[in-house]
Amino acid sequence: MATPSLLRAREGLFMNEKIVYSMVKRIQEKFNPEKIIVFGSWARGEAGPDSDVDLLVIMDCTREQKREIQAAIRKELREFKVPKDIVIASPEDINKYKDAWWTVYHPALEEGKVLYEQ
């Protein structure tokens, strides 16, 4: 039988998983991206109750628009009380840098899990 602290950890992880899907749904509804990929510990199945959520949001945007979109998404998601890292990329960025191991795109595409795609 699991110890109470282990049960709380499992409950916390389950609640965070529901939050991840709720965040993805909110991004999809409000920002209409082409694709949303979760990467990092969540994609590897190593997330704990305190793990941050790494999301790669792929959508048409200019370089100048990325910061604005990132700020708007973070504002939209502020009610979700989990640490999060939102990365915005255009399809052109992905095509150009998908094999560049020094970018965040490479591991996100290699290990990530697509949670939404148009």
Phi, psi and omega in degrees: 000141182287147177285158179305320181293324177292320177298318178297321179297316179296317177300316179298319179294317178298316179297319179295324178297318176297322179295319179303311180294326176293321178295316180299317179299317180297315178300315181299315183291321187270332189239351176049054179285167175285323186203148173230126182239130171268137180221180182082211187299327179295318181290327181278354182077021182250008184292141173248178182301335182257007182291146174279163180253119179260119180237131172257118181252116182256122181201157177296124178192157175272169177301320181293328182283340186303312181296320179297315180295316179300315179296320180294319178294315180300319178296317180296330184262005187297337178290341179275110189274057173230148175296139182217148175233114183254122178248127179255134178216146173273161175303326178295318176302314182298312180298321183286321189246008185300331180260002181277102187299338183275357178261161177289337182297319184301303179294327179297319180283327181288313186252350186290162177241126179286121178258342176208140175208136179291000000 
